[in-house]
């Protein structure tokens, strides 16, 4: 396994919309493993392909209940909501309180290329939503008002 370089804000790749994966090939399987290894190395709980410089719809997550690896993840149902402070490996030393769905059902392809649906709640649901945001070019700083964004990013408070 290889530790991949994590792209940092304001790297332009973090704003790109990612392309769907046609099939999970040996290349995607290797990327899933390298992404998980990188995420664990940097003490993260989720990572997306654009964070390591690729515009593919791939995410990984691990909040302690086993690794989730998904290609082309799509939220097909959601319920409830809660607020929590989130950080991001691509936006180091910054955190933002974000309201997200408490429960989600996500459809995608697993590491074997099989179509799966995952029901997630709490932290895992939050991490999956965060990583799907990355696939759309959305970052945690986008949840801030312009003034708060300026204050957090430029004034470092």
Secondary structure, DSSP 4 states (H G I P E B T S, - for coil): --PPPPP-TT-GGGGSPPBPPSS--HHHHHHHHHHHHHHHHTT-SEEEGGGGT--B-EEEE-SSS--EEEEEEEEEEEE--EEEEE--TTSTT--EEEEE-SEEEEEEE-TTS-EEEEEEEHHHHHHHHHHHHHHTT--GGGGS-HHHHHHHHTS--
